[in-house]
Every structure is written in structure tokens, then in C-alpha cells.
Amino acid sequence: MSPTPTNRTPSFPVSLSSALKRRSTTSSTVSRNSVHSVLSTTSHTSSNLGELQHLPPIPITLEDHTEIPGKLTAGLWARSAAVVDYTVVEGSGSRLGGFGGLGAGRGISRGAFVSWTCEIVTFEGAQFTVRKRYASFYQLRVALKATFPRSVQYLPALPPKSLISKFRPKFLETRRQGLSYFLESVLLNPEFAGSPIVKDFLLHSDN
């Protein structure tokens, strides 16, 4: 006769069974601790957000230097500066060929140059005008570069020269805008504006 099969529950070694029980207990404990930690963190974060919402706003201090210069802008004395106009000054030599921009058949005499009208308004409300040639702007820029080598980046480039279009209205208007931007950048910069170089530039008009 063949032996009758018997239903028997598989048995595990005592060490393995104990290990499984410890693992199950540990996992359960870690899971409960994790949930408690997340809930605590969420509660703490919500509490902090609530406190932040009730904090008073930090005051912002604004300083206006458009009317009166402050301590950091003590060198400023000009409210505005611009090259507002130009005049073609005739020379005493013979006339050159005609320039279409200045009228048909009209020529420019040798030695002619352009005089640029600079208008400056001070903080006290005083206004004065000085007329300068392009060469004076060039000399001013060279002098400022030598005197303030660490501030060269604040000096705009001067508009370029042109032998062919130098007296044509379109070219002159573009140059006027470039010179005006340069003059404004210099006089509204406290480091440059208080320099004797700039004051000497504005004291006398070019003939």
C-alpha cells in the first residue's frame, strides 16, 4: 500500500520566522512614524505661513534726486543738457561744389564748419547757451578718459565723421542727436559734471 498523503503546514526555521515578525513590526512602526512626521511638518509649515501672512509690510524708502541733488549726487548741478541746434558757419575761402542737401547750386566755402548750440539748465532754474565745434567735444572726451580711466564705460562714443556728408541736413541731424546724448551723459553724471574739465568746456563758446 502507498502511504496516505497528509496535509501539513510548512514550517519555517525559528530564526526566519522571528526575523519576518520583526520586519513586519518594524515596517509598521516606520510607516506610522513617517505619517506622523509628514503631518507634523505640514502642520508646522501651515503655522509658519499663517504667521507670515500676519507680518506687517517692510517699509520702502524712495529718494528723489530730480529736484535737489543728494549726498551721493553732490557733483550734479545741471537739471538738463542738450544740443538743440546747429549752424553752418561759412569760411573765408573759395566755395566748394554744391551739396544737394543745402540747396541746388549752393556751395560751401573752404574753411566752413558747424557750430553746435548747447543748452543747459541748472537746478536753480538758470539757463545758458554755449556754442561748440565737434573738435571740442572730441577733446573733452579724450580729457575725461585720461582723468577718469575707471569710468570710461560711462562715456558714450561720439557720432562718426564723414568728409562727403558733413554738411548735409540728414547727417547733421544724426550728429546733433549723438552729440546731445554725449553731453547729457556727461553733465548728468556726478563724477564728470563736477570736473574742472567739464566746467572749462562750458565756460567759452567756440568762434
C-alpha positions as CSV (number, residue, x, y, z in Angstrom):
1,M,0.0,0.0,0.0
2,S,1.1,3.5,-0.8
3,P,1.4,6.0,2.0
4,T,-1.6,8.3,2.5
5,P,-0.7,12.0,1.9
6,T,-1.1,14.1,4.9
7,N,-1.9,17.9,4.7
8,R,0.9,19.5,6.7
9,T,1.6,23.2,7.2
10,P,5.1,24.1,6.0
11,S,7.2,25.0,8.9
12,F,10.0,27.7,8.8
13,P,13.0,27.7,10.9
14,V,12.6,29.6,14.2
15,S,15.2,32.2,13.2
16,L,13.5,33.0,9.9
17,S,10.0,33.2,11.5
18,S,11.3,35.6,14.1
19,A,13.0,37.7,11.5
20,L,9.8,38.1,9.5
21,K,7.9,39.1,12.6
22,R,10.5,41.7,13.5
23,R,10.4,43.0,9.9
24,S,6.7,43.3,9.9
25,T,6.7,45.1,13.2
26,T,9.5,47.4,12.1
27,S,7.7,48.3,8.8
28,S,4.5,49.1,10.6
29,T,6.4,51.3,13.1
30,V,8.3,53.1,10.4
31,S,5.1,53.6,8.4
32,R,3.3,55.1,11.4
33,N,6.3,57.3,12.3
34,S,6.5,58.5,8.7
35,V,2.9,59.5,8.6
36,H,3.2,61.3,11.9
37,S,6.3,63.1,10.6
38,V,4.6,64.3,7.4
39,L,1.5,65.5,9.4
40,S,3.8,67.4,11.9
41,T,5.7,69.0,9.0
42,T,2.6,70.0,7.2
43,S,1.1,71.5,10.4
44,H,4.3,73.4,11.1
45,T,4.5,74.8,7.6
46,S,0.9,75.9,7.7
47,S,1.6,77.6,11.0
48,N,4.6,79.4,9.5
49,L,2.6,80.5,6.5
50,G,-0.1,81.9,8.8
51,E,2.5,83.8,10.8
52,L,4.0,85.3,7.6
53,Q,0.6,86.4,6.4
54,H,0.2,88.5,9.5
55,L,3.7,90.1,9.3
56,P,3.5,93.9,8.6
57,P,4.9,95.0,5.2
58,I,8.5,96.3,5.2
59,P,8.6,100.0,4.5
60,I,10.4,101.1,1.3
61,T,12.3,104.4,1.3
62,L,12.4,106.3,-2.0
63,E,14.8,109.1,-2.7
64,D,14.1,111.7,-5.4
65,H,17.1,113.4,-6.9
66,T,15.3,115.1,-9.8
67,E,14.9,118.4,-7.9
68,I,17.8,118.7,-5.5
69,P,21.0,116.6,-5.6
70,G,21.6,114.3,-2.6
71,K,24.7,113.3,-0.9
72,L,25.6,110.7,-3.5
73,T,25.0,113.1,-6.3
74,A,26.6,116.2,-4.9
75,G,28.5,116.8,-8.1
76,L,25.4,117.4,-10.1
77,W,24.5,120.9,-10.9
78,A,22.6,120.6,-14.2
79,R,19.0,119.6,-14.5
80,S,19.2,119.0,-18.2
81,A,21.6,119.4,-21.1
82,A,21.1,119.0,-24.8
83,V,22.4,120.1,-28.2
84,V,19.4,121.8,-29.6
85,D,20.5,123.2,-32.9
86,Y,23.4,123.8,-35.3
87,T,24.6,126.4,-37.7
88,V,26.9,126.0,-40.7
89,V,29.4,128.8,-40.5
90,E,30.8,129.9,-43.8
91,G,34.6,130.1,-44.3
92,S,36.5,132.9,-46.0
93,G,38.0,130.7,-48.8
94,S,36.6,129.9,-52.2
95,R,33.4,127.9,-52.5
96,L,33.4,124.2,-52.9
97,G,31.0,122.2,-55.1
98,G,27.3,122.3,-54.4
99,F,25.6,120.0,-51.8
100,G,22.2,118.8,-52.7
101,G,21.0,118.8,-49.1
102,L,21.8,122.6,-48.7
103,G,20.0,123.7,-51.9
104,A,20.7,123.3,-55.6
105,G,23.7,125.2,-56.8
106,R,24.7,126.3,-53.4
107,G,28.3,125.6,-52.4
108,I,30.2,125.6,-49.1
109,S,33.2,127.8,-48.8
110,R,36.6,126.4,-47.7
111,G,37.1,126.7,-44.0
112,A,33.4,126.3,-43.2
113,F,32.4,124.5,-40.1
114,V,29.4,123.6,-38.0
115,S,28.7,125.3,-34.7
116,W,26.6,123.2,-32.2
117,T,24.2,125.1,-29.9
118,C,24.3,123.5,-26.4
119,E,21.5,124.4,-23.9
120,I,22.0,123.7,-20.2
121,V,19.5,124.3,-17.4
122,T,20.7,124.3,-13.8
123,F,18.9,123.1,-10.7
124,E,18.4,126.7,-9.7
125,G,16.5,127.3,-12.9
126,A,19.2,129.3,-14.7
127,Q,19.6,128.6,-18.4
128,F,22.6,129.3,-20.6
129,T,23.7,128.5,-24.1
130,V,27.2,127.7,-25.4
131,R,28.3,127.0,-28.9
132,K,30.9,124.3,-29.5
133,R,32.5,122.7,-32.5
134,Y,32.8,118.9,-33.0
135,A,36.6,119.1,-32.2
136,S,35.8,120.5,-28.8
137,F,33.5,117.5,-28.0
138,Y,36.3,115.2,-29.1
139,Q,38.9,116.9,-26.9
140,L,36.5,116.8,-23.9
141,R,36.1,113.1,-24.3
142,V,39.8,112.5,-24.6
143,A,40.4,114.6,-21.4
144,L,37.7,112.7,-19.5
145,K,39.1,109.3,-20.5
146,A,42.5,110.3,-19.2
147,T,41.2,111.8,-16.0
148,F,38.7,109.1,-15.2
149,P,40.1,105.8,-16.6
150,R,37.8,103.7,-14.4
151,S,34.7,105.4,-15.7
152,V,35.3,105.1,-19.5
153,Q,32.3,102.8,-19.8
154,Y,30.1,105.7,-18.9
155,L,31.3,107.9,-21.8
156,P,29.3,107.3,-24.9
157,A,31.1,107.3,-28.2
158,L,30.9,110.4,-30.4
159,P,29.0,110.2,-33.7
160,P,31.3,109.4,-36.6
161,K,32.8,111.8,-39.1
162,S,32.1,112.0,-42.8
163,L,34.0,114.0,-45.4
164,I,31.3,113.6,-48.0
165,S,28.1,114.2,-46.0
166,K,29.5,116.6,-43.3
167,F,27.2,119.5,-44.3
168,R,24.1,117.6,-45.4
169,P,21.0,118.1,-43.1
170,K,20.3,114.4,-42.6
171,F,23.8,113.8,-41.5
172,L,23.9,116.9,-39.3
173,E,20.7,116.0,-37.5
174,T,22.0,112.5,-36.8
175,R,25.2,114.0,-35.4
176,R,23.2,116.6,-33.3
177,Q,21.4,113.7,-31.7
178,G,24.6,111.9,-30.9
179,L,26.3,114.9,-29.5
180,S,23.3,115.7,-27.4
181,Y,23.3,112.2,-25.9
182,F,27.0,112.6,-25.1
183,L,26.6,116.0,-23.5
184,E,23.7,114.8,-21.4
185,S,25.5,111.6,-20.3
186,V,28.5,113.8,-19.1
187,L,26.5,116.5,-17.3
188,L,24.1,114.2,-15.6
189,N,27.0,112.0,-14.2
190,P,28.1,113.4,-10.8
191,E,31.6,112.3,-11.3
192,F,32.1,114.1,-14.7
193,A,29.8,117.1,-14.0
194,G,31.9,118.4,-11.1
195,S,35.2,118.1,-13.0
196,P,37.0,121.3,-13.9
197,I,37.4,119.8,-17.4
198,V,33.7,120.0,-18.0
199,K,33.3,123.4,-16.5
200,D,36.1,124.7,-18.7
201,F,34.4,123.2,-21.7
202,L,31.2,125.1,-20.9
203,L,32.8,128.5,-20.0
204,H,33.6,129.7,-23.5
205,S,31.9,129.3,-26.9
206,D,34.0,128.4,-29.9
207,N,34.4,131.0,-32.6
